[in-house]
Amino acid sequence: MRHSAIILLAAGLALAVLVVFGDLAVVRAVAAFICIGAAALVPWRLHDVAASRDEVRVANPVEAAAVAAVVAGMPDPAVLLDRAGRVLHLNAAAAQLAPALRKNELAQFALRSPEIITALREAIATSEIRRATYLDHVPVDRWMELTITPVPVPTLFGGSDKCMLMTFHDQTPLRRVEEMRADFVANASHELRTPLAALSGFIDTLQGPAKDDVKARERFLGIMHNQATRMARLIDDLLSLSRVELSAHVRPDTLVDLVPIIRQVADGLEPLARERQVTIDIELPDTPVSIAGDREELLRLFENLIENALKYGASGGKVVVSLSQALSGEGAPEVRVMVRDFGPGIAPEHLPRLTERFYRVDVGDSRAQGGTGLGLSLVKHILNRHRGRLLIESVPKQGATFTAAFPQVRPPEAT
Ligand code: ADP
């Protein structure tokens, strides 16, 4: 506007001088002034209109706040860039993921992973969605999936430009579940295939070389019976595990007395204890001790713990099963059932992994004992469902203690 005024002033002065010296008629001078005025004013008028439109687009506070709020409200890390890759908005999750990201600075400088840079360059060049997966190492190793979505935005004079919306998603938990599933299927197939191979081997032998050997037949049939029992046990354990997992989120709400359950399990395992020459000492209160629980699952839980103590701790000659009430680390009242043996114990490096599926300290020993490697995993899942916890303590050569701790039921409030 200022420029137009200067042009008009200069033109006015020049025309006035010409009129005064008689070189130009007044009418012509006025006509010339109008033409110059129009030429000087119109472009600035257009510019002013355009500038005010631009202001509406860029500085409309409601619109700008809405864009920032959308980016901030996205649950995953999200960054909005302009077409050059400069950061317009970023949310807290993105700032945590890449602390070097700064508003109004190029994202390429803060995000150094080559996969991100390539995807960003391609998205800018092609205006198409680009995805990339990369391994982030800081603060811990994580598999991240990046999606860059070009978003068209209107420009001046009805044209269109684009921004880039970058979102990141942590794929690590999904990958871990996928790996666990694959491991589980591989382990379960392997565990089933071993007895199956033994069975078909003995069938071949009985049909061929040992066809008429009565003594060998008796021995082989005994082994085949053991292998078939092992397969049945493995399938039972797998089914129990999947049943408990399916109902993991539903906490049992029936009140059950632990005392008769523990007694029933110990009585049922008396023949095994006699066979292994182990005595079972039971230290239980005379009064009922109730928790919110599933009776069948609790039977499986104590069966696994006491059977393990009898199998792996037999050399100690004694297994003690006791029930006590105590406070947890957080001060919550708990009911604790302890199963203690005096056998060889477990080396400390194995303790954290004992509840993993198919984990055994000694695979040969476990198989010889008819184990499946699923017992303690089942125990952990049953305890999780009961909102309880498993404590494992062991001093090598002195035995092991497995403690199942359950939250105590609150007494009904006095009315
Ligand atoms: P398994 O079917 O092999 O018994 P578990 O999940 O019940 O599977 O136990 C996993 C492993 O933990 C066992 O193979 C054994 O090596 C070890 N273990 C369990 N209980 C005891 C114990 N009381 N003493 C020593 N080792 C034990």
Residues whose N, C-alpha, C, O or C-beta is under 5 A from the ligand:
A	BS01	ADP	N308 A309 Y312 G313 G345 I346 L354 Y359 R360 V361 D362 S366 G371 T372 G373 L374 G375 L376 S377 A400
